[in-house]
């Protein structure tokens, strides 16, 4: 089994870093290599960093409405040395934890760097990374795990420094998602994959600083359908209300593991723009090299694949003519004709214009 590699320094409830291999296959299958990639609800931005580090995309656009989260990303790319020094030198104690909680309560009274470190510290020491959540091990620190259980300084500093090396290829935004979709996306290249991972319809209030009301979900769905010209992916918790909002678009149902307070597997659904070539992975969150097939879904094709299950290959002959085998592979062995210039003479730390 392929081991999941964590690129983001942040832990995020419902984070989608596990979808990275699936998104890589989408980019390859649709000749989007060396284009742009956008995360409208970035959070920890785990997929974005995987695509950037492995040279699937030229630039990443990171947006999130959260002031603390975007203060952290600005510090990562703009105050890297100072941020890493704080990570290295600050004691991980309950006294420091209390001070960092106080910073979050008075955002306007602190510098970007102070807010960035407070966000990072609480994200690494709170249960499931929730800034307003309880501390790992409880305030008495008598549990099996204590507040430093997720605070591996050398590894976290390496993650921050690695992202910072790509700063010239990172664009940061701190906007409401609907405003971003309406005003920023139209100015971005059409050769671009847009990924939206809105707050969950259910339990969103428990997990996110900026959760949505039902009307917000509806407005976003309408905006995506009418204003997004680039190919897009949208992931959600699989609930009837969301399925109804995106009923006219192809979808994949899958399971993903969570660790917000208790580990469990949740049902999720991924919608995509019409005409997008999407891997028919039985679980996009567990896509593996050589295990992914792709098709331009016509009416009923997706349902037929799902009914057949992963061990049944009999439907391959009934898929549309555009059915194509897609293997997940490293950029150095991309299929012929797919962005061959992507890695030519480029090192991971080279800066693009």
C-alpha positions in Angstrom: 0.0 0.0 0.0 1.3 3.5 -0.9 2.1 5.6 2.1 0.4 9.0 2.2 2.9 11.8 2.2 2.0 14.9 4.2 3.1 18.2 2.5 1.1 20.7 4.4 2.3 22.0 7.8 -1.4 22.4 8.8 -3.8 19.8 9.9 -7.3 20.4 8.7 -10.7 18.7 9.5 -11.8 17.0 6.3 -8.6 17.9 4.6 -8.4 16.5 1.1 -4.7 15.8 0.7 -5.6 12.1 0.2 -7.2 13.1 -3.1 -3.9 14.3 -4.6 -3.3 11.3 -6.7 -6.8 11.4 -8.1 -6.3 15.1 -9.0 -3.0 14.3 -10.7 -4.8 11.8 -12.9 -7.4 14.4 -13.8 -4.7 16.9 -14.8 -2.9 14.3 -16.9 -6.0 13.0 -18.6 -7.2 16.5 -19.6 -3.8 17.9 -20.7 -3.7 20.4 -17.9 -0.1 19.7 -17.0 1.9 22.9 -16.5 -1.2 25.0 -16.2 -2.6 26.6 -13.1 -4.4 25.1 -10.1 -6.8 26.8 -7.9 -8.1 26.0 -4.4 -11.1 28.2 -3.5 -11.4 26.8 0.0 -7.8 26.1 0.6 -7.4 25.4 4.3 -4.2 23.2 4.5 -4.0 23.2 0.7 -2.5 19.7 0.7 -3.4 18.9 -2.9 -1.9 22.2 -4.1 1.5 21.5 -2.5 1.6 17.9 -3.9 0.9 19.2 -7.5 3.5 22.0 -7.1 6.2 19.8 -5.7 5.8 17.1 -8.3 5.7 19.7 -11.1 2.2 18.9 -12.3 1.3 22.6 -12.4 3.1 25.9 -13.0 1.3 28.0 -10.4 -1.1 27.5 -7.5 -3.7 30.0 -6.4 -4.6 29.6 -2.7 -7.8 31.3 -1.3 -9.4 31.1 2.0 -11.7 33.5 3.9 -10.1 32.7 7.3 -7.9 35.6 8.4 -5.8 33.3 10.7 -5.2 30.7 8.0 -4.2 33.2 5.3 -1.9 35.0 7.8 -0.1 31.7 8.2 0.3 31.2 4.5 1.5 34.8 4.0 4.2 34.1 6.7 5.2 30.9 5.1 6.0 32.6 1.8 7.0 36.0 3.1 8.5 35.6 6.6 9.8 32.1 6.3 12.9 32.5 8.5 11.1 34.3 11.3 8.3 31.8 11.3 10.6 28.8 11.4 12.6 30.4 14.2 9.4 30.7 16.3 8.5 27.0 15.5 12.0 26.0 16.6 12.4 28.1 19.7 8.9 28.4 21.3 8.2 25.9 24.1 5.2 23.7 23.6 3.5 24.2 27.0 0.0 24.9 28.3 1.1 28.4 29.3 2.1 29.1 25.6 -1.1 27.4 24.4 -3.1 29.8 26.6 -1.3 32.8 25.2 -1.9 31.7 21.6 -5.6 31.3 22.3 -5.6 34.9 23.5 -4.1 36.0 20.2 -6.9 34.4 18.3 -9.4 36.3 20.4 -7.9 39.7 19.5 -6.8 39.4 15.8 -6.5 43.1 15.1 -4.1 43.7 18.0 -1.4 41.4 16.6 1.0 41.4 13.6 0.6 39.0 10.7 3.6 37.0 12.0 2.1 36.7 15.5 -1.2 35.6 14.2 0.5 33.2 11.8 2.4 31.5 14.6 -0.7 31.4 16.8 -2.6 29.7 14.1 0.1 27.2 13.5 0.7 26.5 17.2 -3.0 25.9 17.9 -3.5 23.9 14.7 -0.7 21.5 15.8 -1.7 21.3 19.5 -5.5 21.1 19.3 -7.6 18.1 18.6 -8.1 17.7 14.8 -6.3 21.0 14.2 -9.5 23.0 15.0 -8.4 26.4 16.3 -11.2 26.8 18.7 -11.1 23.1 19.7 -9.7 21.5 22.9 -6.1 20.9 23.4 -4.7 17.4 22.8 -4.5 15.6 26.2 -6.9 18.1 27.9 -5.9 21.0 30.0 -4.7 18.7 32.8 -2.4 16.9 30.3 -3.1 13.5 31.8 -4.2 11.7 28.6 -2.2 9.2 26.6 -1.3 12.0 24.1 -0.1 15.4 25.2 -0.2 18.7 23.4 3.2 18.2 21.7 2.1 14.9 20.0 1.7 16.6 16.6 4.6 19.1 17.0 7.5 17.5 15.3 9.7 20.6 14.9 12.2 19.4 12.3 9.6 17.9 10.0 7.3 20.9 10.2 10.1 23.3 9.6 11.1 21.3 6.5 7.5 21.5 5.2 7.4 25.2 5.7 10.7 25.8 4.0 9.9 23.6 1.1 6.7 25.5 0.3 8.6 28.8 0.7 11.0 27.7 -2.0 8.1 27.9 -4.5 6.9 31.3 -3.4 7.2 32.8 -6.8 4.7 30.3 -8.1 2.2 30.8 -5.3 -0.6 33.3 -5.4 -2.5 34.0 -2.1 -6.0 35.5 -1.7 -8.2 36.2 1.4 -11.6 36.4 -0.1 -15.1 35.1 0.3 -15.5 32.1 -2.1 -18.4 33.6 -4.1 -16.5 36.9 -4.6 -13.4 35.0 -5.6 -15.3 32.9 -8.1 -17.0 35.9 -9.6 -14.0 38.3 -9.7 -10.7 36.4 -9.7 -11.5 33.2 -11.7 -12.5 35.0 -14.8 -9.0 36.6 -15.0 -7.2 33.3 -14.7 -6.1 31.1 -17.6 -8.6 28.7 -19.1 -5.9 26.0 -18.8 -6.5 25.7 -15.2 -8.1 23.2 -12.8 -10.4 24.7 -10.1 -11.1 22.7 -7.0 -13.7 23.7 -4.5 -14.1 22.0 -1.1 -16.8 24.0 0.6 -17.7 23.5 4.3 -19.7 20.4 4.9 -23.5 20.8 4.7 -23.8 18.8 7.9 -21.5 19.4 10.9 -19.9 22.3 9.1 -20.6 24.6 12.1 -18.6 22.2 14.4 -15.6 22.0 12.1 -15.1 25.3 10.4 -14.5 28.9 11.4 -16.6 30.1 8.4 -19.4 27.6 8.0 -22.3 27.9 5.4 -26.0 28.2 5.7 -28.2 26.2 3.2 -28.7 29.3 1.2 -24.9 29.8 0.9 -24.5 26.3 -0.6 -27.3 27.0 -3.1 -25.7 30.4 -4.1 -22.3 28.7 -4.6 -23.8 25.9 -6.7 -25.5 28.5 -9.0 -22.4 30.5 -9.3 -20.2 27.6 -10.2 -22.7 26.5 -12.9 -23.0 30.0 -14.4 -19.6 31.7 -14.0 -16.8 29.1 -13.9 -15.4 28.7 -17.4 -12.4 26.5 -16.3 -12.8 22.8 -15.6 -13.7 22.2 -12.0 -14.1 19.7 -9.2 -16.4 20.1 -6.1 -16.3 17.8 -3.1 -18.9 17.6 -0.4 -20.4 15.4 2.3 -22.8 13.1 0.5 -26.2 14.4 1.7 -29.4 14.6 -0.3 -29.5 18.4 -0.2 -26.1 18.7 -1.9 -26.8 16.0 -4.4 -30.0 17.8 -5.5 -28.1 21.1 -6.0 -25.6 19.4 -8.3 -28.0 16.9 -9.9 -27.2 18.0 -13.5 -23.5 17.3 -13.1 -21.5 13.9 -13.2 -20.5 12.6 -9.8 -18.4 10.1 -8.0 -19.2 8.8 -4.5 -16.4 7.7 -2.2 -15.4 7.3 1.4 -12.8 9.3 3.3 -11.3 8.9 6.8 -11.7 11.7 9.3 -10.2 12.3 12.7 -12.2 15.2 14.0 -12.7 14.1 17.6 -13.1 10.5 16.6 -11.8 8.5 13.7 -14.5 7.4 11.2 -15.1 7.0 7.5 -17.6 9.4 6.0 -19.4 9.2 2.7 -18.5 12.0 0.3 -19.4 13.0 -3.2 -17.3 14.6 -5.9 -19.0 16.5 -8.7 -17.2 17.7 -11.8 -17.8 20.0 -14.8 -19.3 18.4 -17.9 -16.9 17.0 -20.4 -14.0 16.7 -18.0 -12.1 13.4 -18.3 -12.2 12.0 -14.8 -10.6 8.8 -13.5 -13.2 6.2 -12.6 -11.5 5.3 -9.3 -13.7 3.2 -7.0 -12.5 5.5 -4.2 -10.8 8.8 -5.4 -9.3 9.2 -1.9 -7.4 5.9 -2.3 -6.3 6.2 -6.0 -3.1 4.3 -6.6 -0.7 4.1 -9.5 -2.0 1.8 -12.3 -5.4 1.4 -10.6 -7.3 4.3 -12.2 -9.5 4.3 -15.3 -11.0 7.4 -16.9 -14.0 8.1 -19.0 -16.1 11.0 -20.2 -19.3 10.0 -18.5 -22.5 9.9 -20.5 -25.9 9.3 -19.1 -26.0 6.2 -16.9 -22.3 5.2 -17.5 -21.1 6.2 -14.0 -24.0 4.4 -12.3 -23.2 1.3 -14.4 -19.6 1.4 -13.3 -20.5 1.8 -9.7 -23.0 -1.1 -9.9 -20.4 -3.3 -11.4 -17.8 -2.7 -8.6 -14.0 -2.7 -8.8 -13.6 -6.3 -9.7 -15.9 -6.3 -12.7 -14.3 -5.2 -15.9 -17.1 -6.2 -18.2 -18.3 -2.6 -18.6 -15.1 -1.4 -20.3 -16.5 -2.4 -23.7 -19.7 -0.4 -23.1 -17.9 2.8 -22.1 -17.9 5.8 -24.6 -15.3 6.0 -27.3 -13.3 8.4 -25.3 -12.6 5.8 -22.7 -8.9 5.9 -22.0 -6.5 4.1 -19.6 -4.8 6.5 -17.3 -1.9 5.5 -15.1 -0.7 7.6 -12.2 2.9 8.1 -12.8 5.7 10.5 -11.8 6.2 13.5 -14.1 9.4 12.0 -15.3 7.5 9.2 -17.1 4.5 11.1 -18.4 2.7 9.7 -21.4 4.0 10.8 -24.8 2.4 14.1 -25.8 1.4 15.3 -22.3 3.3 18.5 -21.5 6.8 17.1 -22.3 8.3 20.5 -21.6 7.2 20.4 -18.0 10.3 18.8 -16.5 12.8 19.6 -19.2 15.8 21.2 -17.5 13.7 22.3 -14.5 14.7 21.7 -10.9 12.1 21.7 -8.2 13.5 25.0 -6.8 13.7 26.8 -10.1 11.6 30.0 -10.2 9.1 30.5 -13.1 8.0 33.9 -14.3 
